[in-house]
C-alpha cells in the first residue's frame, strides 16, 4: 500500500537521522522528505542532502504561495518547513513518505492529515541526550553551552507531547529501535510477518516499561501515563 505518510519527531540529538537511515536500508518503498530551512549549513551538511537551504525571503514567498504542508519558526530565529511537492513526488513514485519534523510541524500535519502515522523518538534519558549533543557539537566545532542548554530544555518540552503520537520509540539501542520502526512501517502497510506484536508494543497507549522509564527520567509525571492494565486500541 503506497501513499502512507509517516511523521517522525524527536528532540535534537535523539539519533533520529541515523535511525531513519537504517530503516530505509531495510524497508523498500520509503521516500524521505528533505525539509527547507533558512538556517546556515553546519559542519559537512550539503544543500539537498540534509536540508534545502534557502533565504528567509524565499521561504516567506513559499509561505505566501502556500507551498508548504507545514512550517514553523524555531527558537524565534530560523524557519523550517516541508514542501507539499514532497507528497506529490512520493505518490507519483508509488512510495510511502517519511517526514522528519518537529512537534510544531507535526501538529499541523496531524490536523491537516489525520490519517498520517505519527512516531515520536526519545533518547533514554536527559543525561544521554546531553552527551550526544556535546559529542555532535564538538564534531561540528560549534560547542556552545547556551545552545546545548536551550536544546535540553526544548527536549523536555517536546517529550511532554509524546501522547499526541500514535507510536513512541526509545532510541537507547540502535538495532532494537531500528527493528521497532521497521515493524511499525510494515504493520501500517498491513504486513503481519511476525511484526504485529512488536509494533503494538510501541503504541503510546501501551506505554511500555522502557517508555515509562525514559519519560520518568525527563520528569514527565505519572499522572500523564495511561494505566498499565488498560491499553487502548
N, C-alpha and C positions, 0 to 999 in steps of 0.2 A: 504493500500500500504506500504509494508515494504521496508526498504533499503534507506530511506531518511537520508541524512547527515545534521544535524543542527550544524552550527558553532555559538558558544556563546562566545562573547568577552565583557570585561568590565574592567575599571580601578580597581585596587586593592582597596577593601573597598566598592564596589558598592552594595554588598549584593547579588552577583550572585549565590553563592553556596546555600544560603537559598532559593532563588527564584527557582532555578533548582530543588532542593529537593521537594519543594511544588508542582511544576508542575508534577513531576514524581509520586506523590501520587494521582494525578487527572487523568492522562492520561496513559493508558496501552500501552505496547509495546515500551517503550522508554528505551534504554540501555544508560549507561553513561561511557564514556571513561575516564579511570584514567591515567593521564599523568605520564611520567617518569621525574625525576629531580635529579640533583646532589647536591642540597642544603640539609642542615640538617633539620630534622623534627622540627616543632615549637610547643610549648605547648603540647597539647594532641594528636597531629597528629600521625596516625598509618600507617605503611607501608601497601600498598594495599587498604587503605581506601581513604585518601585524595590524596596520590601520591604513585607511586612506587619509593622509594628512592634507588638510585644506585650510584656507584662510578663514578668519572669522566672518569676513564679508561674504564669501561664497557660501558658507554654512547658513548664514542668515537668509541668503537668497533662496537656498534649498528649502528652508522652513517656510518662507513666504509662498513658494511654489508647491507646497505640500508634497515634497518628495520623500519625506521620512515616515516610516512606520512608527518610530518613536525617536525622541531626542530628549536630552537633558543637559543642563549646565551644572557641572560638578565642581564642588568647592567654590562656587561663585566665580569661576575663572575660565574653565575650558568647556567647550561644547563636545558632546559625544552623541552619535545618532546612527540608526540603522535605516538604510535606504529601502524603500518599497521595491525597488528593482531587484533586490536580492531574492525576494519571494518569487517574483516572476521568472527569474533565471533558474531557480531550483525546480519549480514546477515544469518549466519547459524541458528540463533535462530529466524529468521523472525521478527526482530525488527528494528526500526529506531535508529540512534545513535546521541547522543549529545556530541559535542566536546567543552570542556572548554579550550580555547586557547587565547593567547594574539594577538594583531594586527599583529605582525610579522608572527606568525604561521598561522593566519587566511589568510593572503595574499598568503602564499604558497599553502594552501589548495584550495583557490578560483581559483588559477591559474591551479592547477592540476585537480580540480573537479569543474568546473564552474556551475554544476547543484546543488551544495550544497546550502542550505538555510542559509543565514548569518543574525545573530541578534546581535545588539550592545545594551548593557545595560548601562545607565547613572545614576549617582546619580543626585539629583535635583539641586545641587549647590556645589561649592568647599568648602563652609563652612560646609555643611552636610557631605561631604566626609571626611574632616579633623576630624570632631567629631567622625565619625565611625572608622577612622584609629587610633585615640587616644584611643578610648574605646577598640578596639581589641588589640592594643599594650599593654595596661595596663592589660588586661585579660591574655595575654601571658607572662607578666612580662618582656617585651622586649622593653620598651619605649625608643625611640631614636629620637631626633629632626631631626638629619640628615636623618634618614630613612623615617620619615614622610614627610619631605620637598621634598625628592627625589621622593617619590610616588605621591605627589601632582603635581609636575612638570611633571612626567611621565603621569599622568592622563590628564593633559591639552594637552599634545602631542597626546595622544590616542584619545581623544574626537574629535580632528580635522579630524580623519579618519572615522567618523561616516557615511559619504556619500558613502563610499565604500561598505556599508552593505545594504541588502535589507530591513531590519526592524530595528527599534530602539525603546527601551522601557525606560521610565523614572521611576526608582525604588524609588518613593517617598512614595507610599502607597503599602505595600506588596500585599494585596489582589487584588488590581487593576492590578498591574504588573503581578501577577500570572494569573489572568483571561486573560490578553492580550497575554501572552506567550502561554497559553493553546489554545487560539483562533488561533494563528499563526500555531501551530503544527497541529491542526485539519483542518484548511483551506488548508495547504500544502498537507495534506492527501486526499483532495478532499471532506471533510465532511463539508457541509454548517451548518446545525443545529444551525442557528442563530449567527454564529461566523464570517461570511464573512466580515461584516461591521467593526467589531472590529479589525480584522486582517488588513484590508485595511487601517484603521486609523493609524496603526503603521508603515506603509511603510515610509521609509525615503523620498521618493518622495512626500508624502503627507505633511510632515513637520508640524505636529500638533502644536497647541499653546503651549502645555506642553513641547514638544521637543524644540521648539524655545526658550522658557523661560530658559530651562536648558542650552542650547548652549550659550545663551546671558550671563548667569552667569559665563560661562567659557571663555568669551570674544571671542567666535567664531563669526566673523563678519557677518553682514547681507548680504554682498556680496556673501557669500558662500551658502546662503539659496535659494532654489527654490522659484518661485513666489507662493503666496498663492492661486491664482486662476488658476494655471496651473499644477495640479497634473498629474504625468505621470504614465503609467501602469507598 
